[in-house]
């Protein structure tokens, strides 16, 4: 699909220099590099849960009320001092 909206972006000269070098390395324009980064960061699905998160979820730990958890955390902090 052809780009149909125009925007203006002000950058620090050093940032633009680095961006231009990266675009040259990839064989695309600075504009396409920026569009690609926006799509990747803001429009693609979030990262999948990592193996550690999956392992924790599989533990089926009991859920607790935040008030109780907060008290436990505060007690733990008191014991550190």
C-alpha positions as CSV (number, residue, x, y, z in Angstrom):
1,X,0.0,0.0,0.0
2,X,1.4,3.4,-0.9
3,X,2.0,5.9,1.9
4,X,-0.7,8.5,2.0
5,X,0.1,10.6,5.0
6,X,3.1,12.9,5.6
7,X,4.6,13.6,8.9
8,X,7.6,15.7,10.1
9,X,10.1,14.4,12.6
10,X,12.9,16.5,14.2
11,X,15.9,14.6,15.3
12,X,19.3,15.3,16.8
13,X,21.9,15.4,14.0
14,X,23.9,12.5,15.5
15,X,20.7,10.3,15.7
16,X,19.9,11.1,12.1
17,X,23.4,10.3,11.0
18,X,23.2,6.9,12.7
19,X,19.7,6.3,11.3
20,X,20.9,7.2,7.8
21,X,23.8,4.8,8.0
22,X,21.5,2.0,9.2
23,X,19.1,2.7,6.3
24,X,22.0,2.6,3.9
25,X,23.2,-0.7,5.4
26,X,19.8,-2.2,5.0
27,X,19.3,-0.8,1.5
28,X,16.2,1.2,2.2
29,X,15.3,4.9,2.8
30,X,15.3,6.5,6.2
31,X,11.6,6.9,5.9
32,X,11.1,3.2,5.3
33,X,13.3,2.4,8.2
34,X,11.2,4.6,10.5
35,X,7.9,3.1,9.2
36,X,9.3,-0.4,9.7
37,X,10.3,0.4,13.3
38,X,6.9,1.9,14.1
39,X,5.2,-1.2,12.7
40,X,7.5,-3.5,14.7
41,X,7.3,-1.7,18.0
42,X,3.7,-0.4,18.0
43,X,1.7,-2.6,15.7
44,X,3.0,-6.1,16.0
45,X,1.8,-8.6,18.7
46,X,3.7,-8.5,22.0
47,X,6.4,-10.9,22.8
48,X,5.4,-14.4,23.6
49,X,5.7,-15.5,27.2
50,X,9.1,-16.8,27.9
51,X,9.9,-20.2,29.3
52,X,10.3,-18.8,32.8
53,X,6.9,-17.2,32.7
54,X,5.3,-20.4,31.4
55,X,7.0,-22.4,34.1
56,X,5.7,-20.1,36.8
57,X,2.2,-20.3,35.3
58,X,2.3,-24.0,35.2
59,X,3.0,-24.1,39.0
60,X,-0.6,-23.1,39.5
61,X,0.3,-21.0,42.6
62,X,-2.6,-19.9,44.8
63,X,-3.9,-16.4,44.1
64,X,-3.8,-14.0,47.1
65,X,-5.5,-10.7,47.9
66,X,-3.3,-7.7,47.2
67,X,-3.8,-6.4,50.8
68,X,-2.3,-9.6,52.2
69,X,0.5,-9.7,49.7
70,X,1.4,-6.1,50.4
71,X,1.6,-6.8,54.2
72,X,3.9,-9.8,53.5
73,X,6.1,-7.6,51.3
74,X,6.3,-4.9,53.9
75,X,7.2,-7.5,56.6
76,X,9.9,-8.8,54.4
77,X,11.3,-5.3,53.9
78,X,11.2,-4.7,57.7
79,X,13.3,-7.8,58.2
80,X,16.0,-6.5,55.8
81,X,16.8,-3.6,58.1
